[in-house]
Amino acid sequence: MANIKSQKKRVLITREENASNNSKRTRVKNAVKKYEAAIAENNVELAKTLLPETVSIIDKAAADGIYKDNTASRKVARLSKLLSDLQKA
């Protein structure tokens, strides 16, 4: 660790921020996995209820800077397409 006081503080803050970012990223991944599991089971009703929740989690992560806007948009579009394809089938 550095000897300079401000650098010591930056190291500690960076660790806290990394932990927070990893937690938010994990939350998105878990929500997507839960949604994709509902799609795999062909459970349209559950997928319809999980989609807005999952999109909300992704949007919050994008607002916090975890994902860039295009990445978040791509994830949401991909999830929406899964539901759309399931409903057509």
Backbone as CSV, one residue per row, in Angstrom:
resi,resn,N_x,N_y,N_z,CA_x,CA_y,CA_z,C_x,C_y,C_z
1,MET,0.843,-1.184,0.000,0.000,0.000,0.000,0.886,1.245,0.000
2,ALA,0.362,2.307,-0.527,1.121,3.544,-0.660,1.373,4.200,0.693
3,ASN,2.338,5.118,0.724,2.652,5.858,1.942,1.889,7.174,2.023
4,ILE,1.382,7.645,0.903,0.698,8.930,0.866,-0.733,8.758,1.367
5,LYS,-1.129,9.673,2.251,-2.438,9.557,2.897,-3.586,9.535,1.886
6,SER,-3.548,10.416,0.900,-4.643,10.483,-0.070,-4.707,9.207,-0.915
7,GLN,-3.553,8.626,-1.188,-3.536,7.394,-1.978,-4.068,6.213,-1.172
8,LYS,-3.782,6.207,0.131,-4.335,5.161,1.001,-5.861,5.228,0.981
9,LYS,-6.385,6.446,1.042,-7.831,6.639,1.017,-8.407,6.173,-0.321
10,ARG,-7.732,6.515,-1.425,-8.209,6.104,-2.744,-8.258,4.585,-2.863
11,VAL,-7.252,3.902,-2.310,-7.217,2.438,-2.359,-8.427,1.865,-1.626
12,LEU,-8.735,2.398,-0.470,-9.877,1.909,0.314,-11.197,2.186,-0.406
13,ILE,-11.327,3.389,-0.960,-12.565,3.749,-1.660,-12.737,2.897,-2.912
14,THR,-11.655,2.631,-3.618,-11.721,1.805,-4.820,-12.188,0.399,-4.476
15,ARG,-11.705,-0.136,-3.369,-12.149,-1.473,-2.946,-13.643,-1.487,-2.672
16,GLU,-14.135,-0.457,-1.988,-15.570,-0.372,-1.687,-16.384,-0.255,-2.969
17,GLU,-15.921,0.574,-3.895,-16.638,0.762,-5.154,-16.649,-0.519,-5.984
18,ASN,-15.524,-1.226,-6.004,-15.459,-2.490,-6.733,-16.437,-3.503,-6.153
19,ALA,-16.516,-3.569,-4.828,-17.446,-4.501,-4.184,-18.885,-4.147,-4.544
20,SER,-19.201,-2.869,-4.534,-20.548,-2.418,-4.876,-20.875,-2.731,-6.334
21,ASN,-19.948,-2.447,-7.231,-20.170,-2.708,-8.651,-20.341,-4.200,-8.925
22,ASN,-19.521,-5.030,-8.276,-19.635,-6.472,-8.462,-20.982,-6.979,-7.971
23,SER,-21.459,-6.424,-6.871,-22.752,-6.814,-6.333,-23.872,-6.469,-7.307
24,LYS,-23.822,-5.274,-7.896,-24.851,-4.854,-8.847,-24.798,-5.706,-10.123
25,ARG,-23.596,-6.001,-10.586,-23.434,-6.829,-11.781,-23.974,-8.239,-11.532
26,THR,-23.724,-8.761,-10.336,-24.219,-10.084,-9.970,-25.741,-10.084,-9.901
27,ARG,-26.319,-9.002,-9.400,-27.768,-8.898,-9.315,-28.399,-8.968,-10.706
28,VAL,-27.772,-8.305,-11.673,-28.264,-8.347,-13.050,-28.166,-9.771,-13.593
29,LYS,-27.026,-10.404,-13.386,-26.825,-11.759,-13.903,-27.846,-12.725,-13.321
30,ASN,-28.112,-12.609,-12.023,-29.070,-13.507,-11.383,-30.480,-13.282,-11.912
31,ALA,-30.849,-12.036,-12.127,-32.176,-11.726,-12.660,-32.322,-12.291,-14.074
32,VAL,-31.275,-12.161,-14.880,-31.322,-12.671,-16.253,-31.411,-14.196,-16.241
33,LYS,-30.666,-14.841,-15.363,-30.710,-16.307,-15.268,-32.101,-16.781,-14.868
34,LYS,-32.712,-16.087,-13.917,-34.055,-16.449,-13.464,-35.055,-16.300,-14.612
35,TYR,-34.930,-15.221,-15.367,-35.812,-14.971,-16.507,-35.606,-16.033,-17.582
36,GLU,-34.347,-16.332,-17.896,-34.054,-17.328,-18.934,-34.514,-18.717,-18.514
37,ALA,-34.496,-19.012,-17.209,-35.002,-20.293,-16.719,-36.503,-20.394,-16.964
38,ALA,-37.221,-19.300,-16.752,-38.671,-19.283,-17.014,-38.937,-19.487,-18.501
39,ILE,-38.118,-18.893,-19.349,-38.259,-19.062,-20.798,-37.986,-20.525,-21.174
40,ALA,-36.960,-21.121,-20.579,-36.598,-22.504,-20.891,-37.708,-23.470,-20.495
41,GLU,-38.451,-23.122,-19.441,-39.561,-23.969,-18.997,-40.840,-23.694,-19.786
42,ASN,-40.771,-22.779,-20.749,-41.939,-22.371,-21.543,-43.052,-21.799,-20.670
43,ASN,-42.681,-21.131,-19.603,-43.642,-20.522,-18.687,-43.833,-19.060,-19.077
44,VAL,-44.822,-18.823,-19.931,-45.030,-17.482,-20.482,-45.478,-16.503,-19.399
45,GLU,-46.370,-16.932,-18.529,-46.898,-16.034,-17.493,-45.788,-15.565,-16.557
46,LEU,-44.948,-16.480,-16.119,-43.836,-16.114,-15.231,-42.860,-15.196,-15.965
47,ALA,-42.589,-15.500,-17.216,-41.664,-14.676,-18.003,-42.212,-13.261,-18.165
48,LYS,-43.539,-13.150,-18.370,-44.148,-11.825,-18.518,-44.010,-11.006,-17.248
49,THR,-44.088,-11.640,-16.088,-43.960,-10.898,-14.830,-42.500,-10.591,-14.511
50,LEU,-41.595,-11.464,-14.942,-40.175,-11.247,-14.647,-39.521,-10.227,-15.571
51,LEU,-40.062,-10.060,-16.786,-39.429,-9.149,-17.751,-39.335,-7.713,-17.233
52,PRO,-40.418,-7.107,-16.728,-40.285,-5.723,-16.239,-39.319,-5.596,-15.063
53,GLU,-39.304,-6.604,-14.195,-38.381,-6.570,-13.052,-36.934,-6.632,-13.539
54,THR,-36.673,-7.524,-14.481,-35.322,-7.691,-15.001,-34.872,-6.440,-15.752
55,VAL,-35.761,-5.863,-16.542,-35.435,-4.640,-17.283,-35.130,-3.509,-16.309
56,SER,-35.900,-3.432,-15.231,-35.671,-2.399,-14.225,-34.288,-2.543,-13.584
57,ILE,-33.914,-3.756,-13.273,-32.605,-4.011,-12.663,-31.488,-3.623,-13.636
58,ILE,-31.657,-3.970,-14.901,-30.652,-3.630,-15.919,-30.562,-2.116,-16.084
59,ASP,-31.712,-1.436,-16.117,-31.720,0.017,-16.273,-31.054,0.711,-15.091
60,LYS,-31.288,0.203,-13.886,-30.648,0.794,-12.708,-29.137,0.613,-12.770
61,ALA,-28.699,-0.555,-13.221,-27.262,-0.802,-13.353,-26.659,0.136,-14.394
62,ALA,-27.384,0.382,-15.478,-26.892,1.304,-16.507,-26.832,2.725,-15.963
63,ALA,-27.822,3.105,-15.167,-27.838,4.446,-14.585,-26.680,4.634,-13.607
64,ASP,-26.273,3.562,-12.948,-25.156,3.629,-12.004,-23.805,3.528,-12.699
65,GLY,-23.824,3.312,-14.018,-22.569,3.250,-14.760,-21.955,1.875,-14.805
66,ILE,-22.696,0.851,-14.398,-22.163,-0.514,-14.433,-22.090,-0.989,-15.885
67,TYR,-23.126,-0.674,-16.654,-23.163,-1.001,-18.078,-23.315,0.286,-18.869
68,LYS,-22.759,0.303,-20.067,-22.990,1.434,-20.962,-24.410,1.326,-21.493
69,ASP,-24.933,2.428,-21.994,-26.326,2.470,-22.439,-26.618,1.459,-23.545
70,ASN,-25.717,1.340,-24.505,-25.941,0.400,-25.602,-25.932,-1.039,-25.111
71,THR,-25.073,-1.348,-24.154,-25.010,-2.697,-23.601,-26.312,-3.026,-22.890
72,ALA,-26.798,-2.101,-22.084,-28.054,-2.317,-21.370,-29.198,-2.481,-22.359
73,SER,-29.220,-1.648,-23.377,-30.267,-1.722,-24.394,-30.223,-3.063,-25.116
74,ARG,-29.037,-3.526,-25.436,-28.877,-4.814,-26.114,-29.387,-5.958,-25.252
75,LYS,-29.077,-5.915,-23.947,-29.543,-6.956,-23.032,-31.071,-6.974,-22.957
76,VAL,-31.669,-5.803,-22.858,-33.127,-5.697,-22.764,-33.773,-6.203,-24.055
77,ALA,-33.222,-5.825,-25.195,-33.777,-6.254,-26.477,-33.693,-7.769,-26.618
78,ARG,-32.595,-8.342,-26.183,-32.398,-9.785,-26.261,-33.438,-10.516,-25.417
79,LEU,-33.681,-10.000,-24.195,-34.660,-10.620,-23.311,-36.075,-10.485,-23.868
80,SER,-36.376,-9.334,-24.424,-37.704,-9.107,-25.007,-37.937,-10.040,-26.192
81,LYS,-36.905,-10.251,-26.981,-37.022,-11.133,-28.135,-37.267,-12.567,-27.697
82,LEU,-36.649,-12.995,-26.604,-36.884,-14.348,-26.099,-38.358,-14.553,-25.766
83,LEU,-38.946,-13.569,-25.096,-40.361,-13.665,-24.735,-41.239,-13.631,-25.986
84,SER,-40.913,-12.775,-26.914,-41.680,-12.654,-28.149,-41.654,-13.973,-28.932
85,ASP,-40.479,-14.574,-29.037,-40.354,-15.851,-29.753,-41.133,-16.950,-29.037
86,LEU,-41.130,-16.930,-27.721,-41.853,-17.951,-26.950,-43.357,-17.804,-27.157
87,GLN,-43.839,-16.581,-27.219,-45.262,-16.352,-27.410,-45.713,-16.755,-28.817
88,LYS,-44.844,-16.594,-29.808,-45.181,-16.966,-31.163,-45.255,-18.487,-31.326
89,ALA,-44.448,-19.187,-30.563,-44.372,-20.648,-30.687,-45.545,-21.354,-30.048
